[in-house]
Amino acid sequence: MSEGTRFDGEVAIVTGGASGIGRASASLFANEGARVVIADVDEGKARRVAESIATAGGEVVVERVDLSSLSDLEALVERTAERFGQIDILANVAAIFPSASFMKTSPTAWDRIIDIDLKAVFFLTQAVARKMIEQNRGAIVNVASGAAFRPVPGMSAYSAAKGGLVAMTRTIAHELARYHIRVNVVAPGHTASETVRAQMSQRSLDAAADGLMAGRWLEPEETAEAIVFLASSAASGMSGAVINVNGGDFMPH
Ligand SMILES: NC(=O)c1ccc[n+]([C@@H]2O[C@H](COP(=O)([O-])OP(=O)(O)OC[C@H]3O[C@@H](n4cnc5c(N)ncnc54)[C@H](O)[C@@H]3O)[C@@H](O)[C@H]2O)c1
């Protein structure tokens, strides 16, 4: 059974909903009554998340989407609009974050990061906004990173994508405001998602935690709460905002 009613009757697309912050967001949206579309390239993982949401009483579908394909993005929006007749929320959570020093980042690696972490957000938002403009309402939440605001060695291309995402969100928010569409950013700090846990040993996680102000990694659910808040009517006055969910590690201005 659904636990809340904040999103009753609404339809939410969550990219990257198969893992980590996207998974936690998809669950929270469904718990609050939204019909959720998990859009992810990893269909197997997405189906497992969907099963657990459905078991808890949520309404959820899976769309296998490769965000680096513009035709996949268009198809996702068309199928969602056909199935549900509306799209109320878009949470752009998916991203890749391979590490490579600036001097070793190839044009191919740059293109892949920019395609998935920036270009896909731009054009998926554009395709969804076409529907939202017809509806004269909608909420979009883009997930950036602390890397948009401060140096993170090994993440120069990723930083460019996330910094670009913050900058473009502000302009998109401005342009879409007249259609009652809000566009905001959540910038997570160190979050122990499935991918991070798979890439780092417990020992390295613990060592890194020592350097964090809160002395611990955040859980994906803690960031998902901010995403869900920005998508909700509780944030009706907010657009073009950036919420940092980083445990107090740093405060960009
Ligand atoms: N985990 C962190 O410490 C951290 C810190 C700052 C920002 N972020 C940001 O938060 C977001 C979520 O991070 P996470 O750690 O939960 O991620 P994650 O790796 O756990 O999940 C990302 C999901 O995106 C999907 N995905 C990747 N490429 C895709 C593609 N081409 N098409 C469709 N789906 C694709 C993956 O299959 C996966 O399910 C990302 O935008 C990331 O940049 C994470």
The ligand as a Gaussian input file, in Angstrom:
#p B3LYP/6-31G(d) Opt

LIG

0 1
 N       27.129000       8.501000      -5.579000
 C       27.741000       9.664000      -5.342000
 O       28.632000       9.781000      -4.476000
 C       27.343000      10.886000      -6.128000
 C       27.944000      12.104000      -5.803000
 C       27.590000      13.239000      -6.517000
 C       26.656000      13.143000      -7.534000
 N       26.097000      11.944000      -7.831000
 C       25.115000      11.904000      -8.918000
 O       23.924000      11.283000      -8.458000
 C       23.329000      10.553000      -9.518000
 C       23.119000       9.114000      -9.101000
 O       24.359000       8.572000      -8.668000
 P       24.397000       7.083000      -8.100000
 O       25.718000       6.902000      -7.445000
 O       23.162000       6.790000      -7.353000
 O       24.417000       6.285000      -9.488000
 P       24.326000       4.723000      -9.812000
 O       25.500000       4.385000     -10.664000
 O       24.065000       3.915000      -8.593000
 O       23.014000       4.677000     -10.734000
 C       23.036000       5.287000     -11.991000
 C       22.025000       4.595000     -12.875000
 O       22.094000       5.225000     -14.160000
 C       21.996000       4.206000     -15.128000
 N       22.630000       4.630000     -16.373000
 C       23.945000       4.825000     -16.609000
 N       24.156000       5.092000     -17.907000
 C       22.935000       5.071000     -18.501000
 C       22.495000       5.250000     -19.841000
 N       23.353000       5.477000     -20.851000
 N       21.172000       5.160000     -20.105000
 C       20.297000       4.898000     -19.101000
 N       20.652000       4.704000     -17.820000
 C       21.964000       4.780000     -17.532000
 C       22.716000       3.013000     -14.530000
 O       22.325000       1.803000     -15.148000
 C       22.302000       3.107000     -13.075000
 O       21.139000       2.355000     -12.823000
 C       24.240000      10.751000     -10.740000
 O       23.764000      11.833000     -11.507000
 C       25.574000      11.102000     -10.118000
 O       26.382000      11.866000     -10.996000
 C       26.420000      10.813000      -7.168000

